[in-house]
């Protein structure tokens, strides 16, 4: 490892960046250096711009991937190399606003009928039943289950934050049945072949993809889609958006508010102003009718 890469990684560790973010930033900066055949120390803002155009035009990468690269080099130059530039010097691409794909309860039920393996099924039910990210589900430990208070503790979720989420009686029964059958050794609820390690997120991603294909569902369902379904089901049930925000671990309420745009129940029960216009028409004279005494 070069001294620059070592310092780059240490700067991210000091700011408590997640391991995934650290790997991603190192990957993007290394690819940037390979493209020009020089250390990033010898490159400038024009090189960053040229590489951004290469990723966009020749590689045809997504805007989110392009912006991740921009965040990586911005952190490298502004924090590690302490260049006299500003964040405004690193152009970011506007990301198109897309609504999440949310499966219906019936589609979720059909998916669960085809999930291979009791461990995969229990873990994916945890994503839907408690609104966990797939990385959070595989990291659950047996000690995180608080059956007395019907809570599930999520440790070091996205943004290195701890939180509590709901543990329904149905979900608790599923986890207890799984535990009695598998008897996982070690601390993790879903251990890998090594008891001191949990299964990888990729295992659940592949299991969910296989179940989606076997179920023959037209709408693709991912583990993160199950988390979306959890949020919209709560919203349809009348749960306050602030509560949903806390359960999901969102830092910003506007992130949670996106689910109001994809909730069929909320949309279907919203009255159109045309209803009021037709139910209470104005008199021919153009003046509102006087209220009845």
N, C-alpha and C positions, 0 to 999 in steps of 0.2 A: 504494500500500500504506500503510495506516494505521500510526502508530508502534506501536500495540499488536500488530498482526499481525507487524510486522517483528521486534519483541522476542520474540514467541511463536516464530517460526521460528528465530531465532538461538538461543534457549534449547534448542530441539530439536537444532539443529546442534551445539551445544557438547556435547551428550550422545550424539552420533553416532547419532541416530535415522535409520533408512533413509529414502530419498526417498519411498517408498510410504507409510510411517507419517506423515511430515510432511504429505503431500498429504491423507491421510485425516483427520488431526487438524484441519487448517485447514478442510477441507470441513465437518466436523461443527460446529465452533465458529461458522463463518459462517452455517450454517443455523440454529443456535440463536439467534444475534443477529437474523437476519431474522424469525424467528418472533415475537419480542417487539418488533421494531422499535427496539431499543436496543443500545448497545454492551455487551458482557459485563461491563465495569467497573461498569455501573449495575444489574446483575442479582445475585440472591442464590441461596442454596441452595433456597429455595422455588421459584424459577423453574426451577432444574435439575430438581427433582422433577416439576413440571408438564410440562416438556418430555419427560421420560422417559415419563410416562403417555401423552402424546400419541403418541410413537413406538410405544409398546406397544399402545395401545388403538385409536387411529385409523389410524395408518400400518401397524399389524400387522407391524412389522419383526422380524427374528430377534433372539434374545437376544444373539447374538454381536455384531450391529450395535449394539444398545443398549449393550452393555458397552464397545464401541469409543468411542462417544460419551462415556460416563462417564469413560473413561480420558483422553480429550481435554480435557474441561472440568476434570477433576481436576488435570491437568498445568498447564492455563492458570491456575487459581486458586491452586494451592499453590506453583507454581514461578515463573511469570511475574508474576502479580499479588501473590504473597506474602501471601495472605489468611491470617488466624489460624485456619484450619480444619485438619482432619485427613482422612486418606483414609477413615476410618470415616464421615465426613459424606456421602460419595458412595456411595449405595446401588447395588450391583451385582446383576444378575439371575442367578439360578442357571441355569447352562447344562446342558441335558440331556446325559447321557452317551450318545454314539452311536458305534457301531463303524464304522470306515472300510469302504467298499465295495471289496473286493479282487477283481479279475478273475483267473480261472484262467489258467494258461499257454496253454491252447488258445484262450481268448477273446482273449488278447493277440496270439497268432499270427494269428487271423482279423482283428483290428483292423489289424495291420501290412500285411495284404494289400490293404487299401483306403485307405491313407493317400495323399492326392494330393501329388505333388511329391517329388523325391529329397531336397531340403533338409528338408522337414517330416518325412519318414520317418526320416532320419538323426538329427535332433534329438530326435524322440520315442523312438527306440530308445536314445538316450543317457539319457533319463529312466528308462527301464526297465532298461537295462544297467548303469547306474552309480548309480541311486537318486537322481537329481538332481531338485530342484524345477524347475518350468518356467522360473522367473526365472534360475536358475543355468545351465540348459542353453543359453539364448540368449546368455548372457554368457561362454561358454567361448571362450578364445582358442587359436590354434594352438599357442602356446608352452606352454599348460597341459598338453599331452599329452606324457607321459614314457614313450615306448615302450620305453626301455632298462630301466626298473624296473617297467613295466606299471602305472603309476599315472596318475590324472587329478587335477590340482590344481583345487580349487574356491576361487576367490578371492572374499572378501567375500560369503559366503552369508548366510542369515538370521541376524540378530544381529551382522552385520559380522564374521563369523568365517571364517577360512581353514581348509581341511581337505584331506585326500587321500581319494580313493575308488578302488575297483578299476577297472582297465582290462583287461577280458578279451580274449583273442586274437580272439574272434568280433567283439566291438565294435570293436577296433582295425582289423580288416579292413574292416568296414562304413564306418568313418570314412575310411580310406585310399581306398576305392573312391569314396566321395562326393567326396573332395578331388581325385582325379584327373579326375573328370568336371566338377566345378564350377569348380575352381581359384579359390577365394575370394581376392579382393584385400583387403589390409589385415590387421589383427591378428585380427579375429574369425573364428571357424570358420563361423558362420552370419550373414554380413553382410546388411544390408538393401540397398536400391538405392544407398545411400550407403556406400561401403566403410569409412568411419570409424565407422559405427553398426551395431549388431546388429539382427536382426529382433525384433519385439516379442513379448511373451508371448501377446498376443491372437491373433497369427497361428497359433501352435501350438495354442492352445485351439480355434480354429475348425476347424483341420485335423483335430484329434482328434475333434471333435464330428461333422464330416462323415463321417469314416471309421467312426465308431460307427453312424451311421445307415445307411450303405451296407452295412455288415457285417450289419445286422439283428440285433444282439445285444440280448437282453432287459435285460441289466445294463448301465447306463450306465457308460462308461469315460472318465475325464478324464486329463490328463497327471499329475495328482497321484495318481490311481489306479494309474498305472504305477509310480510310486515306492512305493506301498503293496505292489504285487505283487513288486517287487524285494526288499523287506524280508521278506515272508512266504516267498518262495522260498529265501532264505538261511536263515531259521529252520527250514524244513522239511528243509534240507540239513544241519542240525546246527551251524550257525555260532553261536558264542557271542553272547548278547544284547549284551554290552559292545562287541563288535566291530561289530555292526550299528549300535549307537548312534553309534560313531565315524564309520562310513561315511555315515550319514544326517545327521550334524551335530546330533544332539539334545543339548540341554543337560542334560536330565533322563532318567534311566534309565526312569522310569515312563511316559514318552511312548513309548519303544521297546517297553516291556512290553505295550502295548496289542495288539501284533501277535500275541501268544500267544493272545489271545482270538478271533482270526479265522483262525488257521492250521488248515485242515482236517486236515492230516497229523498235527499235534501232538494235536489233539482225538481223532482216530480211533485213535491208538496209545496213548492214556491208558487204563490199566486201571481198571475200576470196582472198588471194595472188595467188591462182591458176588462177583467172581471168586474172591478169596481166601477168602471165607466158604464158597463151595460146593466149592472144590477141597480145602480143609483144614477139614472140619466138625469140631466139637467132639464128643466122645463123649457118650452118653446121660446119663452121670452128671453132666454139666455142667462137668467138669474137662478141661483140655487133655490130649491124649495125650502121654505122655512121649516125649521124643526118643529115637530109635534110637541105640544105642551104635555 
